């Protein structure tokens, strides 16, 4: 029998939660998807930021907004931007150059000319 430590179990459980949230945003089943130039029907708010050389998506957000977040083994999970909190089936997710990366915002590094969008998105029903 293979023994899984308690800390490893928490990492696996956290990963499952993050993946379930990401899967709820994309009914096509693809990990990455292309966003349109305008917010999707499920976005109620979009914040646009300009990328900067060697700065993470998360650091860009923190530079101009009050941010609530949870730090996990996979990176940060944004729970609030300014006064808008995750809840009621909506949460914050980012896109980089019209693509939804599968990397946490603190681990995604931008370059000058990148376009970052934070989408307040309702999960698919």
ZIHU-V895519 format. One record per helix or strand. SS is the DSSP state (alpha for helix, beta for strand). FROM is the first residue (numbers start at 1). TO is the last residue. If there is no record, write none. Layout:
ss & from & to
SS & FROM & TO
SS & FROM & TO
This chain:
ss & from & to
alpha & 6 & 24
beta & 34 & 34
beta & 43 & 50
beta & 55 & 56
alpha & 57 & 64
beta & 67 & 72
beta & 75 & 81
beta & 84 & 85
beta & 87 & 87
beta & 90 & 96
beta & 99 & 99
alpha & 105 & 107
beta & 109 & 110
beta & 115 & 122
